[in-house]
Amino acid sequence: MNAIRHRPPSGLADYRDIVRRRWPWVVLPALLIAGGGIMAIRHLPKLYQSETMILVEAQKVPTSFVQSTVNENTDELLQEISEEILSRTHLLAIIHKYGLYPKLNGVLTERQLAARMRQDITVKNITDPTDPSQAHNGGAFQIAYQGTTPRQAQEVTRDLAGLFITENFAVRHQQAHGPLQFSNS
């Protein structure tokens, strides 16, 4: 028996011949992978994200005239407000108001629905703590919500921002009037 001996390709012409003979081994897997990717993308749900920025302004009256009783640290303020806003009570009110997660409603408990919504909400401080000028001017944070329609994402983000602003006033009011109520008792 004569064994066929193959020699290694020696030039550009040899490589061109290899590609001509073996093109289905390159093209067909590429087409299958691309087609599968396109089909997978078409079946993924469309998601829309809306975001808003809230500026926190520092006290306008110089501290030499009036000593501030309000916490000016944006990180601490954001943490305190976020805990209240992202509570199950507030989130369930928004879920019911906008009919969010209709396929999961009835399948998940209220606690699980609120946890699911928390996954779609992003709250981050965008103030640079190393910048001394921002320490005296307040700060800023960003709220984002990811929903299934653009309008839904925008409305939920607007409601969340409204809750953050309302809660900010409540926290600052409590910080400012807490010492006065204690001294008046």
Secondary structure as GFF3:
##gff-version 3
##sequence-region A 1 185
A	DSSP	alpha_helix	12	43	.	.	.	ID=ss1
A	DSSP	beta_strand	48	56	.	.	.	ID=ss2
A	DSSP	alpha_helix	74	85	.	.	.	ID=ss3
A	DSSP	alpha_helix	88	98	.	.	.	ID=ss4
A	DSSP	alpha_helix	110	120	.	.	.	ID=ss5
A	DSSP	beta_strand	121	125	.	.	.	ID=ss6
A	DSSP	alpha_helix	132	137	.	.	.	ID=ss7
A	DSSP	beta_strand	139	147	.	.	.	ID=ss8
A	DSSP	alpha_helix	150	184	.	.	.	ID=ss9
###
